[in-house]
């Protein structure tokens, strides 16, 4: 099964127009049956937020919850509101309980930073992280090319498989050591995650620019590029029961159109969707 959605549910006016924030997720869930929660990266979310989101979505809807940035080493000098690693992970576990109880947690996503390279210290960090996450399904996304260098690629995939990590296959610009190639390999028989970041080479390494986020994800996939991905996904589907695909090229409103085009290419009938309102005009 291949399930397609977007990162975030609050910034897609191309999908639902200018409606009240409280109506965005219910409207989104009439079009896609999965969503990546990215607000959890910036702060561990209150339990009440997850409770509300679970209640606003139909049975069969799933959440991919991004791990808090303190758990992935992104803070680098920024204030961490937790005194210990254990306290931080416990807070995250507590926050996502409504999603787990509701049967709507697909996985958590650990996106490690570009400076997280393939070293023994960082391999130990992955092992510690997996232990702290207990039995919660965890996907891992690298942003440093050393993990997929010729000498480490196979060992990296073997490590993920042995420790029970879900491999995150990415499509992103090939722009130096802070980006990784497409490696369409599943490491879990249950799930694989695919994240579509766009291919804006010029915008990828603009972290010092005040509008870097919009520059990085300003890209529209062509039909030919999506056809390539259709073949990748069909191959991944042979190795994992569910392949989750999220489009992150949100800057220009392209994610929705690309996601729907890929759905049409695959001929996928999404399950777990909320009923859509009738078009009255």
C-alpha positions in Angstrom: 0.0 0.0 0.0 1.2 3.5 -0.8 -0.2 6.4 1.2 0.5 10.0 0.1 0.2 13.3 2.0 1.9 16.6 2.9 4.1 18.0 5.6 1.9 20.0 7.9 -1.8 20.7 7.5 -1.9 24.5 8.2 -0.2 26.1 5.2 -2.0 24.7 2.2 -4.3 27.5 1.0 -4.2 25.9 -2.5 -6.1 23.0 -0.8 -8.7 24.7 1.3 -8.5 28.4 0.7 -8.7 30.9 3.5 -10.7 29.1 6.2 -10.5 29.2 9.9 -7.5 27.4 11.4 -9.8 25.0 13.3 -11.2 23.7 10.0 -8.0 23.1 8.2 -7.2 19.6 9.5 -10.7 18.3 9.0 -10.7 19.7 5.4 -7.2 18.3 4.8 -8.3 14.8 6.0 -10.9 14.7 3.2 -8.0 14.7 0.6 -5.2 12.8 2.3 -5.1 10.1 4.9 -1.6 10.9 6.3 0.1 14.1 7.5 3.5 14.9 8.9 3.3 17.0 12.1 6.3 19.3 12.0 5.3 21.7 14.8 6.6 19.0 17.2 10.1 19.6 15.9 10.1 23.1 17.3 8.5 22.3 20.6 7.1 19.2 22.3 3.4 19.7 21.8 0.8 19.8 24.5 -1.3 16.7 24.9 -4.4 18.7 24.2 -3.2 19.5 20.7 -2.8 15.8 19.8 -6.1 15.0 21.5 -7.8 17.6 19.3 -6.1 16.4 16.1 -7.1 12.8 16.7 -10.7 13.8 17.3 -10.7 15.9 14.1 -9.6 13.1 11.8 -11.5 10.0 10.6 -10.6 6.4 11.5 -7.8 5.2 9.2 -6.0 8.6 9.3 -2.4 8.5 10.4 0.2 10.9 11.8 3.9 11.0 11.2 5.2 13.0 14.2 8.6 14.7 13.8 10.9 14.4 16.8 11.7 17.5 18.9 14.9 19.2 17.7 16.6 18.7 21.1 16.3 14.9 20.5 18.1 15.2 17.2 20.9 17.6 18.1 19.7 20.6 16.2 19.7 23.0 19.1 23.5 23.8 19.2 23.5 26.5 21.8 19.8 27.2 21.8 17.9 26.8 25.1 16.8 23.3 25.9 13.9 23.3 28.3 14.8 19.8 29.7 17.5 19.1 32.2 18.3 15.6 31.0 18.0 13.5 27.9 15.7 11.1 29.7 13.4 13.9 30.8 13.2 15.2 27.2 12.3 11.8 25.8 9.8 11.2 28.5 8.1 14.5 27.8 7.8 13.5 24.1 6.4 10.1 24.9 3.8 11.7 27.1 2.8 14.2 24.5 2.0 11.6 21.8 0.0 9.3 23.9 -3.4 10.4 22.5 -2.2 9.5 19.0 -1.0 6.1 20.1 -4.2 5.4 22.1 -6.2 6.5 19.0 -4.4 4.0 16.8 -3.3 6.9 14.5 0.5 7.0 15.0 2.3 5.8 11.9 5.7 6.6 13.2 8.0 9.3 14.7 10.5 10.9 12.4 14.1 11.6 13.5 15.6 14.0 11.0 19.3 14.4 12.0 21.2 17.6 11.0 23.7 18.1 8.2 26.6 17.9 10.7 25.5 14.5 12.0 28.0 12.5 10.0 28.9 8.8 10.0 31.1 8.3 13.1 31.3 5.8 15.9 30.0 8.5 18.3 26.9 9.1 16.2 26.3 5.4 15.6 26.2 5.1 19.4 23.8 8.1 19.5 21.4 6.3 17.2 21.5 3.2 19.4 20.8 5.3 22.5 17.9 7.1 20.7 16.3 3.9 19.6 16.4 2.5 23.2 14.9 5.7 24.6 12.0 5.5 22.1 11.0 2.1 23.5 8.5 0.3 21.2 7.4 3.4 19.2 8.1 3.0 15.4 10.9 5.4 14.4 12.0 6.6 11.0 15.4 8.0 10.5 16.4 10.6 7.9 20.0 11.6 7.3 21.2 15.0 6.0 24.9 14.1 5.7 26.1 12.2 2.6 28.8 10.3 4.5 26.2 7.7 5.6 25.7 6.8 1.9 29.3 7.0 0.8 30.5 3.9 -1.1 32.3 2.6 2.0 29.4 3.0 4.4 26.2 2.7 2.4 25.6 -1.0 2.9 26.7 -0.9 6.5 24.3 2.1 7.2 21.3 0.2 5.7 22.3 -2.9 7.7 22.5 -0.9 10.9 19.0 0.5 10.3 17.6 -3.0 9.6 19.3 -4.6 12.6 18.1 -1.9 15.1 14.6 -1.6 13.7 14.8 1.8 12.2 12.4 2.7 9.3 14.5 4.1 6.4 13.5 7.5 5.2 14.2 7.7 1.4 14.5 11.3 0.3 14.4 13.3 -2.9 16.4 16.5 -2.4 18.9 18.7 -4.2 22.4 17.2 -4.7 24.2 20.1 -3.1 27.2 18.9 -1.3 27.8 17.0 2.0 24.6 18.4 3.5 22.4 16.5 1.2 21.9 12.8 0.5 21.2 10.8 -2.7 18.1 8.8 -3.5 18.5 5.4 -1.9 15.3 3.6 -2.5 15.9 0.7 -0.1 13.5 -0.5 2.6 14.9 -1.5 6.0 11.6 -2.4 7.6 9.1 -5.0 6.3 6.3 -2.9 7.9 7.0 0.7 6.7 9.1 2.9 4.6 9.0 6.7 4.6 9.6 8.9 1.5 10.0 12.6 1.8 9.9 14.8 -1.3 11.9 18.0 -0.6 12.2 19.3 -4.1 15.3 19.8 -6.2 16.1 23.5 -5.7 19.9 23.3 -5.7 20.4 27.0 -5.5 18.1 27.3 -2.5 19.2 24.3 -0.5 22.3 25.8 1.2 20.9 29.3 1.8 20.7 28.8 5.6 22.0 32.4 6.2 19.3 34.0 4.0 16.4 35.5 6.0 14.0 33.6 3.8 16.0 30.4 3.6 13.1 28.1 4.3 11.0 29.3 1.4 14.0 29.3 -0.9 14.8 25.7 0.0 11.4 24.2 -0.6 10.4 26.3 -3.7 10.1 23.6 -6.3 7.5 21.9 -8.5 8.1 18.3 -9.6 7.6 17.7 -13.3 5.4 14.8 -14.5 8.6 13.1 -15.7 10.2 13.3 -12.3 7.0 11.9 -10.6 7.0 9.1 -13.1 10.5 8.2 -11.9 9.2 8.1 -8.4 6.2 6.0 -9.3 8.7 3.3 -10.3 10.7 3.7 -7.1 7.5 3.5 -5.0 6.2 0.3 -6.7 9.6 -1.3 -6.0 9.6 -0.2 -2.3 6.0 -1.5 -2.0 7.4 -5.0 -2.6 9.6 -4.8 0.5 7.3 -2.9 2.9 3.6 -3.3 3.7 3.1 0.5 3.7 5.1 3.2 1.9 4.3 6.6 3.3 5.1 9.6 0.9 5.0 13.2 2.1 5.6 16.2 -0.1 7.6 19.0 1.6 7.9 21.4 -1.4 5.4 23.8 0.2 6.8 27.2 -0.5 5.0 27.9 -3.8 1.9 25.8 -3.1 3.2 23.0 -5.3 3.0 20.1 -2.8 -0.7 19.5 -3.1 -0.7 19.4 -6.9 2.3 17.1 -7.0 0.8 14.8 -4.3 -2.5 14.6 -6.2 -0.7 14.0 -9.5 1.3 11.1 -8.0 -1.9 9.7 -6.5 -3.5 9.7 -10.0 -0.4 8.0 -11.5 -0.6 5.2 -9.0 -4.3 4.9 -9.3 -4.5 4.8 -5.6 -7.9 4.9 -3.8 -7.2 6.5 -0.5 -8.8 4.9 2.5 -9.6 6.7 5.8 -10.7 10.0 4.3 -13.2 12.4 5.8 -16.3 13.1 3.6 -15.9 16.2 1.5 -18.4 19.0 1.5 -20.5 19.3 -1.6 -19.5 21.9 -4.1 -22.5 24.3 -4.0 -21.5 26.6 -6.8 
